Amino acid sequence: MSFYSTVVLITIVLSIIMIVHINNSNIVTENARKGFCISFTIIIFVSFLEWLTYFADGKPLFPIWLHTLFSAIEFSIAPSLVVLWVYAIGNIKHSRIVIMFLLLHALIEFSSIWTGAIYYIDEGNHYCRGEYYFIYIICYTTAIAVMFFEAYYFSRKYQNRNLSSLIAAFSSLFIGIVANTMDGDIKTAWLSVATCCVLFYIYYIELVVQSDGLTRLLNRRSYENHLAKLNYRTAVIIFDIDKFKSVNDTYGHAYGDTVLKKISKAIIHCYLSRGLCYRIGGDEFCVILNKNSFHSESTVIKLNKRFNALLDELRRKEPSLPTVSVGYEIFNTENEVADIIHNADTMMYTNKNSNR
């Protein structure tokens, strides 16, 4: 077995393993399941097509028209994969523009069957790059750039500040594309695509695991991990919805979930630029300010006033929206975290009693 055949086999086996894993996972959404499974299926299909064209190259018995068609399919599909990954995480914007872009790119690639602009198969059945091969590179690079920024902004919604998985994914893809562009005999592009897809899937799972399913705030596990690593002066702010049980009893649990979402959005609106926002219980939330965002107690007071003002504004439009009690404490490295949480809780419950 040749080196290239081994690379193709690894790519296909890796993709099959990922399809099985994704279908057996209880974490991913149906949207993500479809997006990633379709992506890995395409990788298997196109890797096999590339393998066929590789061994067909220069072989007079292999039909030139079939060699040309297989190449057109491969070129057309490549940029659509990265768009599929953005679709999988549910963050694709301007879908009509994206679809038009992909269709236009596919049209250009298939037109090369007759024009030879992007690529062509010569009389000896050899694959050759056309004069305008750079158009394919531009389209592919554009799709990758769009995906990176869409994924980055998606991660911001989930408050993910760890971009190592995302950078690693794109680095593997970039290396594979550059190597293949510089030397057409280096056939590792689809292995790099498969590796990128695996790393992007890991990146997506990391976002899901650390987030609360209802509010999309960071969950209690993330909160406890953050507290365990806290080693800088900051403020810990605790929130509790007043009379939330009464809200559920009076208006139903569906409305209760709506309240949780609206309070969460208010917290994100007021605090996200300054810290990390968590849902730590049924109707309990927490914000831990960033190291560079906390200057003094006045910073917390201003943020809390802004939050209460926003809730008052929302309550004028929706009188049934409950009040929220807030407490906080300043954390210094010499303090025990448990004491800080206790003091913040104490302030919050004092304010809750005054709201009754």
Secondary structure, 3 states (H helix, E strand, C coil): CCHHHHHHHHHHHHHHHHHHHHHHCCCCCHHHHHHHHHHHHHHHHHHHHHHHHHHHCCCCCCCHHHHHHHHHHHHHHHHHHHHHHHHHCCCCCCHHHHHHHHHHHHHHHHHHHHHCCCEEECCCCCEEECCCHHHHHHHHHHHHHHHHHHHHHHHHHCCCCCCHHHHHHHHHHHHHHHHHHHCCCCCCHHHHHHHHHHHHHHHHHHHHHCECCCCCCECHHHHHHHHHHCCCCEEEEEEEECCHHHHHHHHCHHHHHHHHHHHHHHHHHHHCCCEEEEECCCCEEEEEECCCCCCCHHHHHHHHHHHHHHHHHHHHHCCCCCCEEEEEEEECCCCCHHHHHHHHHHHHHHHHHHHC
